[in-house]
Amino acid sequence: MKPNIINEELINQMLRKSAAACNASGIRSILSKARQAKGLDAADTAALSGISSPELLGELFETAKQVKETIYGRRLVLFAPLYISNLCKNECLYCAFRAKNTAVKRRALTQAEIAAEVEALEKQGHKRVLVVAGESYPRQGFQYILDAIETVYATKSGNGEIRRVNVNIAPLTVEEFKQLKAARIGTYQLFQETYNRQTYKNVHLGGQKADYDWRITAIDRAMQAGISDVGIGVLFGLCDWRFELLALMQHIGHLEQKFGIGPHTISVPRLEPATGSDMASHPPKPVSDIDFRKIVAILRLAVPYTGIIMSTRETPKMRQETFALGVSQISAGSRTNPGGYAEGEDVLDEAQFSLGDHRSLDEVIYDVANLGYIPSFCTGCYRLGRTGQDFMDMAKPGLIKEHCDPNALSTFLEYLLDYGSDKTRAAGEALIANALNEMGDTSRQRSQTMLAKVRQGQRDIFC
């Protein structure tokens, strides 16, 4: 029996009706509701997706900015993807890793090579990584992933260490997800790519990924196995983005109804050129820059306490524009080819897709700081067990900021002292001083105590 998670008929009905709700007074009523930071229902989301007037777009973006800063302040969490293999058994027309693509050089890193990648990332200053692998593994099978996670955590260099390992790998059984949880992962991330069944069938021609139902129920299995932090997403450009947005909301609603909590993060990648994929260069349903900004803003209002991730698929300019609209996590200094960090190369015929942002981690941090955002490498909530429902219980009344703000500053200062260039250190110190002045007394005192310990040489200070 097919899982009853996505109701396409209902989505299409809502999209047809949304035009009637796109009048100025109706939109402003929804935006007023959104400012309460209690989320929006599917009908509200559908209505906002139909906004086209510049005046209402401006109001949408301003509302998203208000909600984002109320909940997250000026923090931006940074991480790097760690591609350990581009082996794959699936035939996904939009992906360079697809099984029949002879234009890609296949490679699966050894554990020693993974350790070298981790050392390279640590020497840049990274503390959080997302382990990514094509959906086929070397002869060790799934154990290869478990060994890789162990290698990442075990690899240290100077003051460098990876404190949180998230993973984006093929769907697993409940028993395998239990093993993944035991490996001390942070978030399990999996994208449905497209929620439209016919589109899904059209672009997934072979391999287990061709099974829509196996994939869409993977997050259920992960949560059944005890993984409370999960990340979902859509690859925008395969189907009408408005349909995908409402389907995403249905998936979130399903998880909330079944498990009492939705995803920890949502990713919003757009199709980008990929070696050996004509579809990647010519998306079936391309998403314009203005619609992409709408997607981020609407998601921030619809699910205000869910993190939104922006990858280096996008250009620096687009990434900067979406910070204010709702993005709370970004990758930086990324490579999408196995071995890319240690070897210092972005090898296109080994990579999953083309990058839009080629800047180093330090360059990204310098620009982020000059925009007034606080780069954060915080892993405190995960390591203290503030995940899943516990995190939401603190986030919704605003209590989580009492921990997140001081943790952001202490990890930012670690970066500045250990890895930052002179110009980044100067910009960062000024930003920290300004952030302290804007804090309440309790958060300021806690932050000053933690920052003093970092300046004295202590590391990994969190609350």
N, C-alpha and C positions, 0 to 999 in steps of 0.2 A: 504493500500500500504506500502511495506517495505521501511524504510528510506534508502536513497542511501548514506551511510556514508563510509562503508567499501567495497572496490572492490577486492574480493578475487582473481579473475582471473588476474587482473593487478598485484597484489602482487606476485602471482606464476610466472608470466611472468618475472618480475623483478628479482626474485631469480634465475630463469634459466639463465638469461642473465648476472647476476652478476659475474659468474665465469670468463667471458671474460674480465671483468674490474679489475680483481684481480692481474694483473701484477704489478710489482714494480713501474714502471713509472706512471701508472694510479693511483695507491694508493697515491703515493707521490704528484701527482697533486691535488688530493682531499684534502689531509692534508694541502697543501699550501693554498688552498681555505678556509679551515676550520679555519686557523689561523687569518683570517680577522674577525672572530666572527660575521659573517652574516648568519650563519646557512647553512644547506645542504639540497639538495632535496632528494627525495626517491631513485633515482638511485645511488646517492653518498652513501646513508645510506646502501643500499643493497650491494654495492661493499665493503664497510668497514667491513660488517658482515662476509665476506668471507676470511678475513685475517687469515693466519695460520703460516706464517714464523715468527720466533722469532724476526728477525730484524725489520720487518714491525710492529709487535705488539709493540715493544719498541717505535717505532716512533709514533704509534697511541696513546699510553699512554702518551708520552712526550707532544704531541700536546694538548691532553685533559687537561693535567696539566697546560700548558701555558694559554689556554683559560679560564680555571676555575679561576686561580689566577688573570688574567687580569680583569675579571668581578667581582668576589666575594672577591678577596684578600685572606686572611687567616681566614675568618669568618666561623663559623659553628653555625647555629641556633639550639637550643635545645628545646625539648618539651617532654611531656609524654602522652601516650594514657590513657584515663579514661574510662574503661569498666563499664557501668552502668547496663547492662543486658545481659544475654546469652540466652534469650528466642528467638526462631526463628520458622517461619512457612515454611521455605524453606527446600528443600532436596538437598543439595550440597555435592557431594560425598567426597570432599576434606576437609570439614570443621567439626570441632568438634561440632559446634552449630546446625548442621542439625536436623530437626524436629524429625526424627525417631531414633536418637542416644540415647539409654537408658543408655549409659555409662557416660553421663554428668549430673551432678547435676544442676538443673535449678535454676536461681536466678535473680530477678530484684531488684535493690537497692531502698530503700525508699529515699525520699528527705533528711531525716536526715542522712542516710548512705552515700549518695552522698556528703553531706557537710563534713562528717568525712573523706572521701577519699580526698576531696579538701584540708582540713586542713593538712592531712598527706603529700600531695604533696607540699603544701606551706612551710611546715617546712623543707622540703628537699631543697627548693630554687626555685622550678619551677614557671614560670610566664605564660607559654603557655600550654594548654592541647588540646588534640583531643578527643572529646566525641565520644565513640563507643558503639553501641548497636546492638544486634541481630535483625533480621528483623521481629520482632513481639514485641508488647508492652503490658504492663499491661492494666487494664480496662480503664485507662484514654486515651488510644490510643496515637495519635501524640502529644497531650497536655503533655504527660509524658516527651517527649523530650524538649519541650519548658520550662516546669517547671524545668527540670534538668539544662538547660543553665542558667536560672535565678538564681538557687541555686549556681552554680559555680561562677558566677560573684559576688554574694552577700556575699560569704563566705570569711572572712578575718581572719588572725591570725598573730598578731604582725606586722612585716613589710611585711608579706606575703599577696599576692593577685594574682589572675589569671587575666591577662590583655588581653588575647586573647583566645577565645574559638573557635576552629575549630570543625567540625563535620563530622563523617563518619557514615551515616545512610541510610536506604532504600530509593529508589527513591520516589519522591513526585510529586504531581500535581503542576501546576504553582501557584495556590492559596496558597498551603501549603509552597512552597518555599518563597513566599512573607512573610509569617508569620515567617519563619526561618530567613530571612533577618532582619525583624523588631526586632528579638531577639538579634541582634547585633553580629551575628557570624562573624568569620573571613573568613575562607575558607570552602567551601563545597567540601568534598572529596568522590569520588565514583570510584571503580574499575570495569571495565568490566569483569575482571578475565581472560577471553580469548576472542579474537575477532573472532576466527574461529567458524562459525555457527554450524558445525557438532560437533566439540569438545564441544562447549557450551551446545548443546542438550544432549550430552552423559554424562555430569557431573552435569547437573542441572535437576533433575528428578521431582521436584514438587515445588509448591508455586509460587508466582508471579515472583520470580527471574528466573523461567524457561522461561519467556518471554524476549527473547534477545532484541527485538525492544524497549520494555518499558524501559529496563535498559540503552541501548545505547543512547536513546534520553533524559535521565534524565538531563544530563549536559546542553543540549539545554534549557530545561524547567527552570533550575536554573538560567541561564543567562537571559532568557526572564523575569524572576521575578526580575532581578536587582542585582543578586549576581555576581559580576565581578571577584571575586577570586574563582577559582575552581581547584580541584586537580583530576587527573586521574591516572590510573596505570594498570598494568598487573600482574597476579599471574603466574610467570614464572615456568614452569614445566608441564603445562597442554598441551601445543602445542609447535611446533617448535619455538624457541625463535626468529629466524630470521623473521618468518612470523609475530609474535606478534609485533616486532619492527617496521616493515613497516606498519602494521595496526594502530599502535599507531600514526605514522606519518600522516596517512590518517585522523584519528580522529582529530588530532591537526589542520591539514589543513582545515577540515570542519568547525571547530570552528572559525578559523581565517577568513575564507571566509564569514561566516554567521554573526559573531559578531565583527569582526575586531581585535580580540585578542584570543590567545590560553590559555591553562591552566596556572595557577600560579605555580603549582607543578606537578611533576610526581613521583610516587612511584614505586619501583622495587622489591617487595617481591618475594622470592622463596618459593616453597612449603616446609613446615617443618612438622615433625610428629605431629599428633593431635589425641587426645583420640577418639577411635571408628572409625578411618578412615584409612583403609589400603592404599588408594590412596595417602594420605598425606605422608606416609612412603615410598611409591614406586611410585614416580611421573611417569606419562606416557611418558613424554619427559624431563628427568632430565637435568639441566643446570650445566655444570662443573664450577669450580671456575674461570678458565681462560675465559670462555665464559661470565660468570657473570661480570667480570671486563670489558670485551669488551662492554657489554651492557651499562654500566655506561659511559664509555669513548665515545662511539658513540653517545649516547643521549646528552652528554655535547656539542659535536661538532654540532650535528644536530639542537638542540634548545638551543643555548648558554645562553639565558636569563631566562630560565625556571628552577625553583628550582628542585633539585633531592633529594628525601627523602630516607634515609636508616634506616630501623627499627632494633630492637634488635632481629629479627629472625636470623640475621647473627652473626658470632663469632666476638669477639673483633679484631682479626687479619684481617678478611675480611673487617670489617668496616673501620679499619685504612687504608687499602690498597686502598679503594675506595674514601677516602677523597681527595686524590690528583688527582683522575681521574674525579671528577665532582660533588660529593655529597656536598650539601650545607645545608642540614637539617638532624638531627639525633634525634631519641628518646633515652632516657636514664633512667635507673632505672625503667624499665617498668614492669608492671604486666598486663596480659591479662585475668585475672579472676575478676569478679565483687567483690569488697571489698578487693582486694589484697593489697592495700597500707595501709589502716588503720589497717588491721589485720596482716600485715607484712608477708603474705604468698603468694607463687606462687603455687596455688592449681591446679594441672594438670587436674583433672577431672571436673573442672569448667572453664578451660581456652580454648581459641580458638585454640592455637597452642603452640608448645614448643619454648622456648626462646633459642637463641644462646649466648646471652650476658647477664649475670646475675649481672653485676657490679652495684653498687649504683651510683647515680648521681655524688657524689663527686669523686668517683674513676674514672668515665668517664672523668670528667672535668680535673682532675689531669693528666691523660694520654693525653688528647687532648692538654692541655697546654704544656706539655713536647714535643709534636710533633710540636709545633710552631703554632698551630691553636688557634684562639681567640673564646672561647665559648660566644655565644650571646643569650640573652633572649629578644632581641629588639622586640617591638610591635609598634614602632613609625609610620611606613608607614601606617599601618592599621588604627591607631587612628587619623592620620592627613588626611586621605582620599587619600593617595598615593597608590591606588590599581588599578587593571585592566590596562587600557590603560594609565592612568596617571603615574603608576609605570614604565611601559615599555618606555614611553616617556623620563623618567629620566634615566632609566637604560642603554638604548642603546648608548647614548653619554657619558656614564660614570659618569653622575652627581650624581647618587644615592649613590655612595661611599662616597660623602661628608657628607651624613647623616648616612649611615649605619655604617661606621667605628667608628665615635664618639659614636653612640648609642650602638654599640657592646661593646666598652670599658666601658661605664658608667654602663651598665647592668651587665657586668662581674664583675666590682668592687663591685657593690651592692651584688652580690653573695658571693664574697670573704669576705667582711666585715661582712655579716649577717649569712652566713652558712658554709663557707669554713673551712676545717680542716687546721691545721697549715702548713702541707706540701703543700697543695693545694694553700693556701694563698701565701706562699713564691714563688711557681712556677708561680702563676698568677701575682704577683707584678712584677716579673722579665719580664714576657711576656708583660705586659702593658708598662713598661719602654722601652723595645725594639721596640714595635709597635709605640710608640710616636716618637722615633728617626727616624723611616722609613717614617713617614708621611710628606706630604707637609705642608707648613707654615699655610695655612688656616685651614686645618683639624686638625693640631696639636693644634693650639690656641683654636679652638672650643672644642676639646677633653679635653684639660687641664682645661678649664673653667668648663665643665660639671663634670669632675672627682673631682675637688675641691669642688663642691657643694655636691657631694656624700659623700666625706670624712667629710664634715661638718654636715652630718646627713640628708641631703635631699634625697628623693627617687623619682623614676619615672621621671628622667631627660631625655628628649629626644628632638631631633630637626628634 
